[in-house]
Amino acid sequence: NGAFVFAAAQGGRHEDGRETYGHSLIVDPWGAVVAEVEGNEPGVAFADIDTAAVAAARGKVPNLKNARSFTVGDAEVAVTGAREAAE
């Protein structure tokens, strides 16, 4: 639905012996990586967040217009505000 994704990832060997590989990312609404921290060393990623790019992506691919309420078991899940936000 046209959003920036901030993917923070741990890196290194942990106390329990588990190993993770880092590579944190910031991705724009079209899937382009705009900032990253490569490898598993500590680091910080910075990116300018263009809210106009979010609006443009949502205008070209209006996924939120397809939002519908649905039922799971006995619970009805209402998707509120999504349709209004897409219009």
N, CA, C and O atoms as CSV, one atom per row, in Angstrom:
chain,resi,resn,atom,element,x,y,z
A,1,ASN,N,N,0.814,-1.203,0.000
A,1,ASN,CA,C,0.000,0.000,0.000
A,1,ASN,C,C,0.852,1.259,0.000
A,1,ASN,O,O,0.458,2.274,0.575
A,2,GLY,N,N,1.999,1.204,-0.632
A,2,GLY,CA,C,2.830,2.390,-0.800
A,2,GLY,C,C,3.398,2.912,0.497
A,2,GLY,O,O,2.891,3.893,1.041
A,3,ALA,N,N,4.427,2.289,1.001
A,3,ALA,CA,C,5.027,2.705,2.263
A,3,ALA,C,C,6.532,2.479,2.217
A,3,ALA,O,O,7.021,1.613,1.490
A,4,PHE,N,N,7.250,3.259,2.993
A,4,PHE,CA,C,8.660,2.975,3.203
A,4,PHE,C,C,8.757,1.814,4.178
A,4,PHE,O,O,7.946,1.711,5.098
A,5,VAL,N,N,9.729,0.948,3.992
A,5,VAL,CA,C,9.958,-0.183,4.895
A,5,VAL,C,C,11.311,0.021,5.561
A,5,VAL,O,O,12.320,0.247,4.894
A,6,PHE,N,N,11.314,-0.061,6.889
A,6,PHE,CA,C,12.535,0.031,7.677
A,6,PHE,C,C,12.799,-1.357,8.242
A,6,PHE,O,O,12.090,-1.809,9.141
A,7,ALA,N,N,13.806,-2.029,7.723
A,7,ALA,CA,C,14.093,-3.408,8.118
A,7,ALA,C,C,15.375,-3.431,8.944
A,7,ALA,O,O,16.479,-3.486,8.402
A,8,ALA,N,N,15.208,-3.388,10.262
A,8,ALA,CA,C,16.361,-3.457,11.167
A,8,ALA,C,C,16.725,-4.918,11.374
A,8,ALA,O,O,15.854,-5.741,11.656
A,9,ALA,N,N,18.004,-5.246,11.236
A,9,ALA,CA,C,18.424,-6.642,11.334
A,9,ALA,C,C,19.625,-6.772,12.266
A,9,ALA,O,O,20.601,-6.031,12.149
A,10,GLN,N,N,19.539,-7.723,13.191
A,10,GLN,CA,C,20.665,-8.002,14.086
A,10,GLN,C,C,21.771,-8.702,13.319
A,10,GLN,O,O,21.526,-9.376,12.318
A,11,GLY,N,N,22.989,-8.531,13.803
A,11,GLY,CA,C,24.111,-9.231,13.195
A,11,GLY,C,C,25.091,-9.706,14.248
A,11,GLY,O,O,25.270,-9.054,15.277
A,12,GLY,N,N,25.722,-10.830,13.999
A,12,GLY,CA,C,26.746,-11.344,14.902
A,12,GLY,C,C,26.340,-12.644,15.569
A,12,GLY,O,O,25.267,-13.190,15.312
A,13,ARG,N,N,27.224,-13.128,16.434
A,13,ARG,CA,C,26.951,-14.357,17.187
A,13,ARG,C,C,26.360,-13.963,18.540
A,13,ARG,O,O,26.897,-13.097,19.230
A,14,HIS,N,N,25.258,-14.601,18.912
A,14,HIS,CA,C,24.546,-14.279,20.142
A,14,HIS,C,C,24.941,-15.244,21.255
A,14,HIS,O,O,25.570,-16.272,21.005
A,15,GLU,N,N,24.562,-14.898,22.497
A,15,GLU,CA,C,24.940,-15.705,23.657
A,15,GLU,C,C,24.511,-17.160,23.538
A,15,GLU,O,O,25.197,-18.050,24.042
A,16,ASP,N,N,23.394,-17.409,22.882
A,16,ASP,CA,C,22.907,-18.788,22.757
A,16,ASP,C,C,23.577,-19.536,21.595
A,16,ASP,O,O,23.201,-20.668,21.292
A,17,GLY,N,N,24.562,-18.911,20.945
A,17,GLY,CA,C,25.276,-19.545,19.844
A,17,GLY,C,C,24.682,-19.278,18.472
A,17,GLY,O,O,25.292,-19.587,17.449
A,18,ARG,N,N,23.499,-18.707,18.459
A,18,ARG,CA,C,22.816,-18.396,17.203
A,18,ARG,C,C,23.570,-17.286,16.484
A,18,ARG,O,O,24.085,-16.365,17.118
A,19,GLU,N,N,23.632,-17.375,15.169
A,19,GLU,CA,C,24.310,-16.350,14.379
A,19,GLU,C,C,23.315,-15.674,13.446
A,19,GLU,O,O,22.515,-16.338,12.787
A,20,THR,N,N,23.371,-14.346,13.396
A,20,THR,CA,C,22.534,-13.582,12.470
A,20,THR,C,C,23.453,-12.733,11.593
A,20,THR,O,O,24.616,-12.506,11.928
A,21,TYR,N,N,22.918,-12.272,10.474
A,21,TYR,CA,C,23.785,-11.730,9.432
A,21,TYR,C,C,23.560,-10.266,9.092
A,21,TYR,O,O,24.115,-9.772,8.111
A,22,GLY,N,N,22.762,-9.567,9.880
A,22,GLY,CA,C,22.616,-8.133,9.679
A,22,GLY,C,C,22.015,-7.744,8.347
A,22,GLY,O,O,21.088,-8.389,7.857
A,23,HIS,N,N,22.544,-6.693,7.771
A,23,HIS,CA,C,22.115,-6.115,6.495
A,23,HIS,C,C,20.761,-5.397,6.639
A,23,HIS,O,O,19.777,-5.758,5.993
A,24,SER,N,N,20.742,-4.383,7.496
A,24,SER,CA,C,19.546,-3.562,7.670
A,24,SER,C,C,19.313,-2.712,6.425
A,24,SER,O,O,20.260,-2.319,5.744
A,25,LEU,N,N,18.033,-2.430,6.133
A,25,LEU,CA,C,17.669,-1.709,4.909
A,25,LEU,C,C,16.582,-0.677,5.164
A,25,LEU,O,O,15.800,-0.796,6.108
A,26,ILE,N,N,16.547,0.328,4.315
A,26,ILE,CA,C,15.387,1.209,4.172
A,26,ILE,C,C,14.998,1.119,2.701
A,26,ILE,O,O,15.827,1.333,1.817
A,27,VAL,N,N,13.731,0.800,2.447
A,27,VAL,CA,C,13.241,0.555,1.089
A,27,VAL,C,C,12.109,1.530,0.787
A,27,VAL,O,O,11.230,1.737,1.624
A,28,ASP,N,N,12.124,2.132,-0.404
A,28,ASP,CA,C,11.077,3.094,-0.771
A,28,ASP,C,C,9.805,2.373,-1.230
A,28,ASP,O,O,9.808,1.150,-1.366
A,29,PRO,N,N,8.710,3.121,-1.471
A,29,PRO,CA,C,7.440,2.484,-1.846
A,29,PRO,C,C,7.484,1.653,-3.128
A,29,PRO,O,O,6.587,0.842,-3.357
A,30,TRP,N,N,8.502,1.836,-3.969
A,30,TRP,CA,C,8.604,1.070,-5.214
A,30,TRP,C,C,9.580,-0.090,-5.104
A,30,TRP,O,O,9.826,-0.790,-6.087
A,31,GLY,N,N,10.140,-0.302,-3.913
A,31,GLY,CA,C,11.027,-1.441,-3.705
A,31,GLY,C,C,12.502,-1.152,-3.887
A,31,GLY,O,O,13.324,-2.065,-3.810
A,32,ALA,N,N,12.852,0.096,-4.126
A,32,ALA,CA,C,14.263,0.455,-4.283
A,32,ALA,C,C,14.907,0.645,-2.909
A,32,ALA,O,O,14.346,1.320,-2.046
A,33,VAL,N,N,16.070,0.057,-2.710
A,33,VAL,CA,C,16.812,0.234,-1.462
A,33,VAL,C,C,17.419,1.635,-1.483
A,33,VAL,O,O,18.199,1.965,-2.376
A,34,VAL,N,N,17.058,2.461,-0.493
A,34,VAL,CA,C,17.556,3.837,-0.449
A,34,VAL,C,C,18.649,4.017,0.598
A,34,VAL,O,O,19.361,5.021,0.578
A,35,ALA,N,N,18.793,3.058,1.511
A,35,ALA,CA,C,19.881,3.083,2.493
A,35,ALA,C,C,20.059,1.679,3.038
A,35,ALA,O,O,19.103,0.908,3.126
A,36,GLU,N,N,21.301,1.352,3.407
A,36,GLU,CA,C,21.542,0.027,3.967
A,36,GLU,C,C,22.789,0.032,4.836
A,36,GLU,O,O,23.678,0.869,4.681
A,37,VAL,N,N,22.829,-0.922,5.748
A,37,VAL,CA,C,24.010,-1.185,6.561
A,37,VAL,C,C,24.436,-2.595,6.195
A,37,VAL,O,O,23.797,-3.567,6.597
A,38,GLU,N,N,25.510,-2.707,5.434
A,38,GLU,CA,C,25.940,-4.023,4.961
A,38,GLU,C,C,26.676,-4.780,6.060
A,38,GLU,O,O,27.284,-4.180,6.946
A,39,GLY,N,N,26.611,-6.095,5.987
A,39,GLY,CA,C,27.326,-6.945,6.921
A,39,GLY,C,C,26.689,-6.982,8.292
A,39,GLY,O,O,25.544,-6.567,8.472
A,40,ASN,N,N,27.450,-7.489,9.270
A,40,ASN,CA,C,26.865,-7.654,10.597
A,40,ASN,C,C,27.521,-6.767,11.646
A,40,ASN,O,O,27.349,-6.999,12.842
A,41,GLU,N,N,28.268,-5.756,11.218
A,41,GLU,CA,C,28.835,-4.796,12.159
A,41,GLU,C,C,27.777,-3.748,12.512
A,41,GLU,O,O,26.897,-3.469,11.697
A,42,PRO,N,N,27.848,-3.160,13.718
A,42,PRO,CA,C,26.895,-2.110,14.079
A,42,PRO,C,C,26.975,-0.940,13.095
A,42,PRO,O,O,28.050,-0.611,12.594
A,43,GLY,N,N,25.842,-0.327,12.832
A,43,GLY,CA,C,25.818,0.806,11.927
A,43,GLY,C,C,24.478,1.509,11.968
A,43,GLY,O,O,23.536,1.043,12.610
A,44,VAL,N,N,24.402,2.623,11.282
A,44,VAL,CA,C,23.182,3.422,11.217
A,44,VAL,C,C,22.918,3.752,9.751
A,44,VAL,O,O,23.837,4.106,9.012
A,45,ALA,N,N,21.671,3.636,9.341
A,45,ALA,CA,C,21.273,4.000,7.978
A,45,ALA,C,C,20.417,5.260,8.040
A,45,ALA,O,O,19.546,5.383,8.901
A,46,PHE,N,N,20.662,6.177,7.139
A,46,PHE,CA,C,19.890,7.410,7.047
A,46,PHE,C,C,19.290,7.516,5.654
A,46,PHE,O,O,19.913,7.121,4.669
A,47,ALA,N,N,18.073,8.051,5.578
A,47,ALA,CA,C,17.435,8.281,4.281
A,47,ALA,C,C,16.449,9.428,4.414
A,47,ALA,O,O,15.820,9.599,5.458
A,48,ASP,N,N,16.317,10.208,3.358
A,48,ASP,CA,C,15.271,11.226,3.303
A,48,ASP,C,C,13.970,10.519,2.960
A,48,ASP,O,O,13.904,9.764,1.990
A,49,ILE,N,N,12.932,10.764,3.757
A,49,ILE,CA,C,11.638,10.126,3.539
A,49,ILE,C,C,10.740,11.124,2.823
A,49,ILE,O,O,10.337,12.137,3.396
A,50,ASP,N,N,10.437,10.834,1.587
A,50,ASP,CA,C,9.641,11.711,0.732
A,50,ASP,C,C,8.176,11.287,0.807
A,50,ASP,O,O,7.777,10.298,0.194
A,51,THR,N,N,7.384,12.038,1.558
A,51,THR,CA,C,5.971,11.680,1.700
A,51,THR,C,C,5.218,11.815,0.379
A,51,THR,O,O,4.196,11.158,0.180
A,52,ALA,N,N,5.711,12.657,-0.520
A,52,ALA,CA,C,5.081,12.769,-1.842
A,52,ALA,C,C,5.255,11.469,-2.624
A,52,ALA,O,O,4.381,11.099,-3.408
A,53,ALA,N,N,6.381,10.769,-2.420
A,53,ALA,CA,C,6.593,9.477,-3.087
A,53,ALA,C,C,5.592,8.442,-2.590
A,53,ALA,O,O,5.128,7.600,-3.358
A,54,VAL,N,N,5.263,8.508,-1.307
A,54,VAL,CA,C,4.251,7.597,-0.751
A,54,VAL,C,C,2.903,7.886,-1.398
A,54,VAL,O,O,2.211,6.965,-1.833
A,55,ALA,N,N,2.526,9.158,-1.462
A,55,ALA,CA,C,1.246,9.533,-2.072
A,55,ALA,C,C,1.200,9.124,-3.542
A,55,ALA,O,O,0.171,8.647,-4.020
A,56,ALA,N,N,2.306,9.308,-4.261
A,56,ALA,CA,C,2.346,8.932,-5.679
A,56,ALA,C,C,2.186,7.424,-5.851
A,56,ALA,O,O,1.451,6.975,-6.731
A,57,ALA,N,N,2.864,6.646,-5.020
A,57,ALA,CA,C,2.753,5.182,-5.108
A,57,ALA,C,C,1.331,4.734,-4.805
A,57,ALA,O,O,0.792,3.858,-5.482
A,58,ARG,N,N,0.728,5.331,-3.794
A,58,ARG,CA,C,-0.648,4.965,-3.445
A,58,ARG,C,C,-1.623,5.385,-4.535
A,58,ARG,O,O,-2.648,4.731,-4.729
A,59,GLY,N,N,-1.321,6.470,-5.252
A,59,GLY,CA,C,-2.183,6.905,-6.347
A,59,GLY,C,C,-2.097,5.992,-7.560
A,59,GLY,O,O,-3.100,5.755,-8.234
A,60,LYS,N,N,-0.905,5.479,-7.841
A,60,LYS,CA,C,-0.716,4.615,-9.014
A,60,LYS,C,C,-1.136,3.172,-8.762
A,60,LYS,O,O,-1.546,2.470,-9.686
A,61,VAL,N,N,-1.034,2.731,-7.513
A,61,VAL,CA,C,-1.420,1.356,-7.159
A,61,VAL,C,C,-2.335,1.453,-5.930
A,61,VAL,O,O,-1.875,1.268,-4.803
A,62,PRO,N,N,-3.616,1.738,-6.139
A,62,PRO,CA,C,-4.534,2.008,-5.021
A,62,PRO,C,C,-5.028,0.733,-4.319
A,62,PRO,O,O,-6.221,0.433,-4.338
A,63,ASN,N,N,-4.108,-0.007,-3.704
A,63,ASN,CA,C,-4.467,-1.257,-3.031
A,63,ASN,C,C,-5.522,-1.080,-1.949
A,63,ASN,O,O,-6.354,-1.964,-1.747
A,64,LEU,N,N,-5.499,0.049,-1.253
A,64,LEU,CA,C,-6.425,0.232,-0.141
A,64,LEU,C,C,-7.882,0.300,-0.595
A,64,LEU,O,O,-8.782,0.100,0.220
A,65,LYS,N,N,-8.137,0.577,-1.880
A,65,LYS,CA,C,-9.517,0.577,-2.368
A,65,LYS,C,C,-10.115,-0.819,-2.372
A,65,LYS,O,O,-11.336,-0.964,-2.440
A,66,ASN,N,N,-9.280,-1.851,-2.301
A,66,ASN,CA,C,-9.759,-3.231,-2.284
A,66,ASN,C,C,-10.021,-3.750,-0.878
A,66,ASN,O,O,-10.387,-4.915,-0.720
A,67,ALA,N,N,-9.848,-2.928,0.142
A,67,ALA,CA,C,-10.033,-3.376,1.525
A,67,ALA,C,C,-11.481,-3.798,1.766
A,67,ALA,O,O,-12.417,-3.127,1.332
A,68,ARG,N,N,-11.646,-4.908,2.458
A,68,ARG,CA,C,-12.972,-5.427,2.788
A,68,ARG,C,C,-12.973,-5.935,4.220
A,68,ARG,O,O,-11.946,-6.395,4.719
A,69,SER,N,N,-14.111,-5.856,4.877
A,69,SER,CA,C,-14.271,-6.488,6.181
A,69,SER,C,C,-14.393,-7.985,5.961
A,69,SER,O,O,-14.853,-8.421,4.906
A,70,PHE,N,N,-13.984,-8.777,6.946
A,70,PHE,CA,C,-14.074,-10.229,6.811
A,70,PHE,C,C,-14.285,-10.855,8.179
A,70,PHE,O,O,-14.117,-10.196,9.205
A,71,THR,N,N,-14.652,-12.124,8.190
A,71,THR,CA,C,-14.928,-12.843,9.427
A,71,THR,C,C,-13.906,-13.956,9.612
A,71,THR,O,O,-13.591,-14.695,8.679
A,72,VAL,N,N,-13.392,-14.059,10.843
A,72,VAL,CA,C,-12.487,-15.137,11.225
A,72,VAL,C,C,-13.123,-15.824,12.421
A,72,VAL,O,O,-13.173,-15.263,13.516
A,73,GLY,N,N,-13.610,-17.044,12.205
A,73,GLY,CA,C,-14.332,-17.721,13.282
A,73,GLY,C,C,-15.572,-16.923,13.628
A,73,GLY,O,O,-16.407,-16.657,12.763
A,74,ASP,N,N,-15.697,-16.538,14.893
A,74,ASP,CA,C,-16.843,-15.745,15.336
A,74,ASP,C,C,-16.557,-14.244,15.332
A,74,ASP,O,O,-17.437,-13.445,15.652
A,75,ALA,N,N,-15.352,-13.863,14.978
A,75,ALA,CA,C,-14.974,-12.450,15.042
A,75,ALA,C,C,-15.015,-11.814,13.663
A,75,ALA,O,O,-14.455,-12.338,12.700
A,76,GLU,N,N,-15.692,-10.665,13.588
A,76,GLU,CA,C,-15.679,-9.910,12.337
A,76,GLU,C,C,-14.556,-8.888,12.414
A,76,GLU,O,O,-14.444,-8.152,13.394
A,77,VAL,N,N,-13.739,-8.845,11.395
A,77,VAL,CA,C,-12.626,-7.904,11.330
A,77,VAL,C,C,-13.029,-6.800,10.367
A,77,VAL,O,O,-13.258,-7.047,9.183
A,78,ALA,N,N,-13.114,-5.589,10.882
A,78,ALA,CA,C,-13.491,-4.451,10.046
A,78,ALA,C,C,-12.231,-3.685,9.674
A,78,ALA,O,O,-11.447,-3.311,10.546
A,79,VAL,N,N,-12.039,-3.454,8.401
A,79,VAL,CA,C,-10.916,-2.655,7.927
A,79,VAL,C,C,-11.436,-1.230,7.845
A,79,VAL,O,O,-12.033,-0.833,6.845
A,80,THR,N,N,-11.204,-0.462,8.906
A,80,THR,CA,C,-11.760,0.884,8.974
A,80,THR,C,C,-10.751,1.912,8.503
A,80,THR,O,O,-9.552,1.792,8.756
A,81,GLY,N,N,-11.244,2.904,7.828
A,81,GLY,CA,C,-10.415,4.000,7.381
A,81,GLY,C,C,-9.631,3.734,6.113
A,81,GLY,O,O,-9.179,4.680,5.468
A,82,ALA,N,N,-9.456,2.486,5.738
A,82,ALA,CA,C,-8.631,2.174,4.570
A,82,ALA,C,C,-9.251,2.706,3.288
A,82,ALA,O,O,-8.565,3.327,2.476
A,83,ARG,N,N,-10.527,2.470,3.105
A,83,ARG,CA,C,-11.176,2.912,1.873
A,83,ARG,C,C,-11.178,4.436,1.803
A,83,ARG,O,O,-10.929,5.015,0.746
A,84,GLU,N,N,-11.463,5.090,2.950
A,84,GLU,CA,C,-11.480,6.548,2.956
A,84,GLU,C,C,-10.084,7.105,2.678
A,84,GLU,O,O,-9.947,8.115,1.988
A,85,ALA,N,N,-9.046,6.452,3.212
A,85,ALA,CA,C,-7.673,6.919,3.000
A,85,ALA,C,C,-7.265,6.793,1.541
A,85,ALA,O,O,-6.446,7.571,1.052
A,86,ALA,N,N,-7.831,5.821,0.850
A,86,ALA,CA,C,-7.459,5.584,-0.544
A,86,ALA,C,C,-8.167,6.529,-1.502
A,86,ALA,O,O,-7.747,6.680,-2.649
A,87,GLU,N,N,-9.216,7.151,-1.049
A,87,GLU,CA,C,-10.001,8.024,-1.945
A,87,GLU,C,C,-9.476,9.430,-1.981
A,87,GLU,O,O,-10.027,10.276,-2.684
